[in-house]
Amino acid sequence: MGIVIKQSIQNTITTYLGFGIGAINTLFLYTNFLTDEYYGLVGYLLSTANVMMPFFMFGVGNTMVKFYSSYKTKKQQNSFLTLMLFLPLLAIIPIGFIGVMAYESISNWLSSENAIIKDYTYLIYIIAVAMAYFEVFFAWSKIHFKSVFGNVMKEVFHRVCIFILLLEVHYKLITVEQFIIAFAIVYIARMLIMKFYAFSLRFPRLDFKFNFDVSSVLKYSCLIIIAGSVAMLMLDLDKTMLGKFIEIKNIAYYNVATFIAIVIAVPARAMHQITYPLTAKFINENDTVSLIKLYEKSSITLVIVSGLIFTLIIVNVNQLYTFLPVDYSQALFVVILISIVKLIDNLLGINNAIIFNSNYYRILLFFGVLIIIVAVILNYILIPTYGIKGAASATFFALFLYGSLKVWYVKKKFNMHPFSVNTLYSLLLIFVLSVSFYFWEFSFHPILNILLKSVLVTAIYGLLVYRFRLSEDITYILNKFLRR
């Protein structure tokens, strides 16, 4: 776990730095420097691009991680990487052609409920392509066990750029319309920088004489297109459907709520950058002992770390919303539901990676399509009646079902699960502290209230985790820190 702990800590730091900047953007700059309508437009463009991105990426990110370590010769590796570079074009070019030929019809359909979308429809395609190839180049670096720079680009770079752009809007150096264009350019620049870094690790030597089992690779890529991005698709699918059924300004409220909740996912995002390629390596080498150990440790470590973040969000959410315009407080229910979803996702550890990198990956296509159908139906039913609360409920039920199916399947096929008695104790600790402090408000300024509750919760939580040794890795890190 040495390389996992080291790069996970580095990735966690950079990811939280990015989320810190993102919090300033999301909670303060967007809400004060843009109208609700334009903020909703930004969220809609980004979410719709996120929905398209997995199709443009053509499953290359997961495919690269799964197969690269199984090729031992330079010639096979060069040939494989050549295919990975060009494979996304199989989706990007024809979809782009259709988009050009039917642009007027597509833009009219997307803007049927919100006219502001029409003039910016083309940016969805541009952002989606930039995001897809960014993930390809990020995967290129991850297969060489170099995830830190890519994580900085993924979590920090674009948020810093958007921070600067929002300040320029505020000081009238650029218009809101120019900001929307520059927003898309940021994602293009991020993709190009990631490309240069990935190629500095291993410059591509194009080899179109594919001397490996191409059919297996293509089959995996096609099947993993949807399955590899279900969790991400769910939240962005909600926002896309919100734009079709209710006023676009509601996406701004939903954006803020989901951003607060997604902070819980940071430890998992940081750890998975290195555990995914390691999982593929253990599976390719049939190292079951190491795989089980990684599965168990990743789950308990993630649930404890993310559990603290979950608790801090729940106990402070009411005070946090006092800093935002009053209309945003209608999404408080969304924060709670999406926070529970993200905590459950952390609880699963490397569950996703085990199925993705095994011979049973095909089941994820079935699970993924099933969950998306369930989510679309639930959103279609709930959003017109309950608005953003309906969207959050649809996501909760769909992702809970998805997680349950994956845990059941790994247990069935591999006879392993990540849970232990310490998992139960950890969840009990999270529940008790969350309920106890949620209803306990001090009569101070909201900032002092948040700080005091956060210190008390963190101290109690950390003391109990350390005292009862709920996680070996966390106890090891704390002991090392205390000795210093």
C-alpha positions in Angstrom: 0.0 0.0 0.0 3.1 2.3 0.0 2.6 3.8 -3.4 -1.2 3.9 -2.8 -0.9 5.8 0.4 1.8 8.3 -0.9 0.0 9.2 -4.2 -3.4 9.0 -2.5 -2.3 11.6 0.1 -0.8 13.8 -2.7 -3.9 13.5 -4.8 -6.2 14.2 -1.8 -4.3 17.4 -1.1 -4.5 18.6 -4.7 -8.1 17.5 -5.0 -9.1 19.4 -1.9 -7.2 22.4 -3.1 -9.2 22.2 -6.3 -12.4 21.8 -4.4 -11.5 24.7 -2.1 -11.1 27.0 -5.2 -14.2 25.4 -6.6 -16.1 26.2 -3.4 -15.2 29.9 -3.8 -16.4 29.8 -7.4 -19.5 27.8 -6.8 -20.7 29.2 -3.5 -19.7 32.9 -3.9 -18.5 34.0 -7.3 -21.0 32.3 -9.6 -23.9 33.1 -7.2 -23.0 36.8 -7.0 -21.3 37.6 -10.4 -23.7 35.7 -12.7 -27.4 35.7 -12.8 -29.2 32.5 -11.8 -30.1 32.0 -15.5 -26.5 32.2 -16.7 -25.2 30.1 -13.9 -27.8 27.6 -14.8 -26.6 27.8 -18.4 -23.0 27.0 -17.4 -24.2 24.0 -15.4 -26.3 22.8 -18.3 -23.5 23.0 -20.8 -21.0 21.2 -18.6 -23.5 18.5 -17.5 -24.6 17.8 -21.1 -21.0 17.6 -22.2 -20.4 15.2 -19.3 -23.2 13.0 -20.6 -21.7 13.0 -24.1 -18.1 12.5 -23.0 -18.2 8.8 -22.2 -19.4 8.1 -25.7 -16.7 10.3 -27.2 -14.0 8.6 -25.1 -15.2 5.2 -26.4 -14.2 3.5 -23.1 -10.5 4.2 -23.7 -9.7 5.3 -20.2 -10.7 2.0 -18.6 -9.5 0.0 -21.5 -6.0 1.4 -21.3 -5.8 0.7 -17.5 -7.1 -2.9 -18.0 -5.0 -4.1 -20.8 -1.7 -2.1 -20.8 0.0 -4.1 -18.0 -0.8 -7.4 -19.8 1.4 -6.4 -22.8 5.1 -7.1 -22.1 6.9 -6.1 -25.3 7.5 -2.6 -26.5 6.0 -3.4 -29.9 2.8 -4.6 -28.4 2.6 -1.6 -26.1 3.2 0.8 -28.9 0.6 -0.8 -31.1 -1.9 -0.9 -28.3 -1.4 2.8 -27.4 -1.7 3.8 -31.1 -5.2 2.2 -31.1 -6.1 4.0 -27.9 -5.2 7.4 -29.4 -7.3 7.0 -32.5 -10.3 5.0 -31.1 -12.3 8.0 -29.8 -12.4 9.4 -33.3 -14.8 6.6 -34.2 -17.4 8.4 -32.2 -16.2 12.0 -32.3 -16.1 12.3 -36.1 -19.5 10.9 -37.0 -21.3 12.6 -34.1 -19.7 15.8 -35.1 -20.8 15.4 -38.7 -24.4 14.7 -37.6 -24.2 17.7 -35.3 -23.2 20.0 -38.1 -25.8 18.7 -40.5 -28.7 18.9 -38.0 -27.4 21.7 -35.8 -30.6 23.9 -36.1 -32.9 21.0 -35.2 -30.7 19.9 -32.2 -30.3 23.5 -30.9 -34.1 24.1 -31.2 -34.9 20.9 -29.4 -32.5 21.5 -26.5 -33.7 25.1 -26.1 -37.4 24.4 -26.3 -37.9 25.2 -22.6 -35.0 27.6 -22.1 -34.1 29.8 -25.1 -30.8 30.9 -23.7 -29.3 27.5 -24.6 -29.7 27.9 -28.3 -26.8 30.2 -29.0 -24.3 28.1 -27.1 -25.3 24.5 -28.2 -22.1 24.0 -30.2 -20.0 24.5 -27.1 -21.4 21.2 -25.7 -19.7 19.3 -28.4 -16.4 21.2 -28.1 -16.2 20.7 -24.3 -17.2 17.1 -24.5 -14.3 16.4 -27.0 -11.8 18.2 -24.9 -12.9 16.4 -21.7 -12.8 13.0 -23.5 -9.2 13.4 -24.8 -8.2 14.8 -21.4 -9.3 11.5 -19.8 -7.4 9.6 -22.5 -4.1 11.4 -21.8 -4.8 11.1 -18.0 -5.1 7.4 -18.3 -1.9 7.4 -20.4 -0.1 8.8 -17.3 -1.9 6.6 -14.8 -0.7 3.4 -16.5 2.8 4.6 -15.8 1.7 5.0 -12.1 2.0 8.8 -12.4 -1.3 10.3 -11.3 -0.4 13.4 -9.3 0.2 15.9 -12.2 -3.0 14.7 -14.0 -4.9 15.1 -10.8 -3.7 18.7 -10.5 -4.9 19.3 -14.0 -8.2 17.5 -13.4 -9.1 19.2 -10.1 -7.2 22.5 -9.8 -6.3 24.0 -13.2 -9.7 24.7 -14.7 -11.0 26.0 -11.4 -8.2 28.5 -11.1 -8.9 29.6 -14.7 -12.6 30.0 -14.0 -11.9 31.9 -10.8 -9.9 34.4 -12.8 -12.5 34.6 -15.5 -15.3 35.2 -13.0 -13.3 38.1 -11.5 -12.9 39.5 -15.0 -16.6 39.4 -15.4 -17.1 41.2 -12.1 -14.7 44.0 -13.0 -16.3 44.2 -16.5 -13.1 43.2 -18.3 -15.1 40.6 -20.2 -18.8 40.2 -20.8 -20.9 37.2 -19.6 -21.1 36.0 -23.2 -17.3 36.1 -23.6 -17.0 34.3 -20.3 -19.1 31.4 -21.6 -16.7 31.1 -24.7 -13.6 31.4 -22.5 -15.1 28.7 -20.2 -14.9 26.2 -23.1 -11.4 27.3 -24.1 -10.2 26.5 -20.6 -11.1 22.8 -21.1 -9.3 22.8 -24.5 -6.2 24.2 -22.9 -6.4 21.6 -20.0 -6.5 18.8 -22.6 -3.5 20.1 -24.5 -1.3 20.5 -21.4 -2.3 17.0 -20.3 -1.3 15.7 -23.7 2.2 17.2 -23.5 2.7 15.7 -20.0 1.5 12.2 -21.0 3.7 12.2 -24.1 6.7 13.3 -21.9 6.3 10.0 -19.9 6.1 7.9 -23.1 6.1 9.5 -26.5 3.8 7.6 -28.9 5.4 5.5 -31.6 2.6 4.9 -34.0 2.3 1.3 -35.0 -0.8 0.3 -37.0 0.3 -3.3 -37.3 -1.8 -4.4 -34.4 0.0 -7.5 -33.0 -2.4 -8.2 -30.1 -6.0 -9.4 -29.7 -7.7 -6.3 -31.1 -11.2 -7.9 -31.0 -11.0 -8.3 -27.2 -9.9 -4.7 -26.7 -12.6 -3.3 -29.0 -15.2 -5.5 -27.4 -14.2 -4.3 -23.9 -14.1 -0.6 -25.1 -17.6 -0.8 -26.6 -19.1 -2.5 -23.5 -17.5 -0.2 -21.0 -18.6 3.1 -22.7 -21.7 3.4 -20.5 -20.7 1.1 -17.6 -17.5 3.1 -17.0 -19.3 6.4 -16.3 -22.6 5.5 -14.7 -22.0 7.4 -11.4 -20.9 10.5 -13.2 -23.7 10.3 -15.7 -26.4 10.1 -13.0 -25.7 13.6 -11.6 -25.2 15.2 -15.0 -28.2 13.4 -16.5 -30.3 15.0 -13.7 -29.1 18.5 -14.7 -29.7 17.8 -18.4 -33.3 16.6 -17.7 -33.9 19.6 -15.3 -33.1 21.9 -18.3 -35.9 20.1 -20.3 -38.6 20.2 -17.6 -38.2 23.3 -15.4 -36.6 26.8 -15.5 -32.8 26.7 -16.1 -32.1 28.7 -13.0 -33.0 25.7 -10.9 -29.8 24.0 -12.3 -27.9 26.7 -10.4 -29.5 25.7 -7.1 -28.9 22.0 -7.9 -25.3 22.7 -8.9 -24.4 24.3 -5.5 -26.1 21.4 -3.6 -24.3 18.7 -5.6 -21.0 20.5 -5.3 -21.3 20.5 -1.5 -22.1 16.8 -1.5 -19.5 15.8 -4.0 -16.7 16.9 -1.6 -17.4 13.6 0.1 -16.2 11.8 -3.0 -12.8 13.5 -3.0 -10.9 10.7 -1.0 -12.2 8.1 -3.4 -11.3 10.1 -6.5 -7.8 10.6 -5.1 -7.3 7.0 -4.1 -8.8 5.5 -7.3 -6.2 7.3 -9.5 -3.6 4.8 -8.2 -5.7 1.8 -7.0 -7.4 1.3 -10.5 -4.1 0.5 -12.3 -3.0 -1.6 -9.2 -6.2 -3.5 -9.3 -5.6 -4.3 -13.0 -2.1 -5.4 -12.2 -3.2 -7.8 -9.4 -5.9 -9.3 -11.6 -3.6 -9.7 -14.6 -1.1 -11.5 -12.3 -3.8 -13.5 -10.5 -2.6 -12.1 -7.2 -5.8 -12.7 -5.2 -4.3 -12.2 -1.8 -3.1 -8.7 -2.7 -6.5 -7.9 -4.4 -8.5 -8.9 -1.3 -6.2 -6.9 1.0 -6.5 -3.8 -1.3 -10.3 -4.3 -1.4 -10.8 -4.4 2.3 -8.3 -1.6 3.2 -9.6 0.8 0.5 -13.2 0.4 1.8 -12.6 0.9 5.5 -10.1 3.8 4.9 -12.4 5.5 2.5 -15.5 5.2 4.6 -13.7 6.6 7.7 -12.2 9.6 5.8 -15.3 10.3 3.8 -17.5 9.7 6.8 -15.9 12.6 8.7 -16.5 14.8 5.7 -20.1 13.6 5.5 -20.6 14.4 9.1 -19.1 17.9 8.9 -21.3 18.7 5.9 -24.5 17.4 7.6 -24.0 19.2 10.9 -23.0 22.5 9.2 -25.3 22.6 6.1 -27.9 24.9 7.6 -25.3 27.5 8.7 -23.5 27.2 5.3 -26.7 28.1 3.4 -27.0 31.4 5.4 -24.1 32.7 3.3 -26.0 32.1 0.0 -28.9 33.9 -1.6 -32.1 32.7 -0.1 -33.4 30.9 -3.2 -30.5 28.4 -3.0 -31.7 27.1 0.4 -34.5 25.1 -1.4 -31.8 22.6 -2.4 -30.9 21.6 1.2 -32.7 18.3 0.8 -30.6 17.6 -2.3 -27.4 18.1 -0.2 -28.4 15.4 2.3 -29.6 12.8 -0.3 -26.5 13.2 -2.6 -24.2 13.1 0.4 -25.6 9.7 1.4 -25.1 8.5 -2.1 -21.5 9.6 -2.1 -20.8 8.0 1.3 -22.2 4.7 0.0 -20.0 5.0 -3.0 -16.9 5.4 -0.8 -18.0 2.3 1.2 -17.6 0.2 -1.9 -13.8 0.7 -2.1 -12.3 -0.7 -5.3 -15.5 -2.6 -6.2 -15.8 -0.9 -9.6 -12.2 -1.5 -10.5 -12.5 -5.2 -9.7 -15.3 -5.7 -12.1 -13.9 -3.4 -14.8 -10.6 -5.3 -14.9 -12.0 -8.8 -14.6 -13.4 -11.1 -17.3 -16.9 -10.3 -15.9 -16.8 -6.7 -17.1 -19.7 -7.3 -19.5 -22.2 -7.4 -16.6 -21.5 -3.7 -16.1 -23.0 -2.9 -19.4 -26.3 -4.6 -18.3 -26.1 -2.9 -14.9 -25.3 0.5 -16.4 -28.0 0.5 -19.0 -30.5 -0.7 -16.4 -29.6 2.1 -13.9 -29.7 4.7 -16.6 -33.2 3.6 -17.7 -34.3 3.6 -14.1 -32.9 7.1 -13.6 -34.5 8.5 -16.7 -37.9 7.0 -15.8 -37.6 8.3 -12.2 -36.5 11.8 -13.4 -39.3 11.9 -15.9 -41.8 11.1 -13.2 -40.4 13.1 -10.3 -38.9 16.3 -11.8 -42.2 17.8 -13.1 -43.8 17.3 -9.7 -40.9 17.8 -7.2 -38.3 19.7 -9.2 -34.8 19.5 -7.9 -35.9 17.3 -5.0 -37.3 14.8 -7.5 -34.0 14.8 -9.4 -32.0 14.1 -6.2 -34.4 11.3 -5.2 -34.1 9.7 -8.7 -30.3 9.8 -8.3 -30.4 8.3 -4.8 -32.6 5.4 -5.7 -30.8 4.6 -9.0 -27.2 4.7 -7.5 -28.2 2.8 -4.4 -29.5 0.0 -6.6 -26.3 0.2 -8.7 -24.0 -0.1 -5.7 -26.0 -3.0 -4.3 -25.9 -4.9 -7.6 -22.1 -4.5 -7.8 -21.4 -5.6 -4.3 -23.7 -8.7 -4.8 -21.9 -9.5 -8.1 -18.4 -9.3 -6.7 -19.4 -11.5 -3.8 -21.0 -14.0 -6.1 -18.1 -14.2 -8.6 -15.0 -13.6 -6.5 -16.3 -14.6 -3.0 -15.1 -11.4 -1.4 -16.6 -8.3 0.1 -15.0 -5.3 1.7 -17.0 -5.1 4.9 -16.0 -6.0 8.5 -17.2 -5.3 12.0 -15.2 -2.1 11.8 -17.4 -1.0 8.9 -20.4 -1.3 11.1 -18.8 0.6 14.0 -17.7 3.4 11.6 -21.2 3.8 10.1 -22.7 3.9 13.6 -20.2 6.6 14.6 -21.1 8.6 11.5 -24.8 8.3 12.2 -24.6 9.2 15.9 -22.4 12.3 15.4 -24.4 13.5 12.4 -27.8 13.3 14.2 -26.4 14.6 17.5 -24.8 17.8 16.1 -27.3 18.5 13.3 -29.9 19.8 15.8 -27.3 21.5 18.1 -26.8 25.1 17.0 -24.7 27.6 18.9 -26.0 31.2 19.2 -22.8 32.6 17.5 -22.1 34.0 14.1 -22.4 31.3 11.4 -18.7 31.1 10.8 -17.9 30.6 14.5 -20.7 28.1 14.7 -19.3 26.1 11.8 -15.7 26.3 13.2 -16.7 25.2 16.7 -18.9 22.3 15.6 -16.3 21.2 13.1 -13.5 21.2 15.8 -15.7 19.3 18.3 -16.9 16.7 15.7 -13.4 16.2 14.3 -11.9 15.7 17.7 -14.5 13.2 18.9 -14.4 11.4 15.6 -10.6 11.2 15.3 -10.2 10.1 18.9 -12.7 7.2 18.6 -11.3 6.1 15.2 -7.8 6.1 16.7 -8.7 4.6 20.0 -10.6 1.6 18.5 -8.1 1.2 15.6 -10.9 1.2 13.0 -8.4 1.4 10.1 -4.9 0.0 10.0 -3.7 2.6 7.5 -5.2 5.6 9.3 -3.8 4.4 12.6 -0.4 3.9 11.0 -0.5 7.5 9.5 -1.6 9.0 12.8 1.1 7.1 14.8 3.7 8.4 12.3 2.4 11.9 12.7 2.3 11.8 16.5 5.8 10.4 16.7 7.0 13.4 14.7 
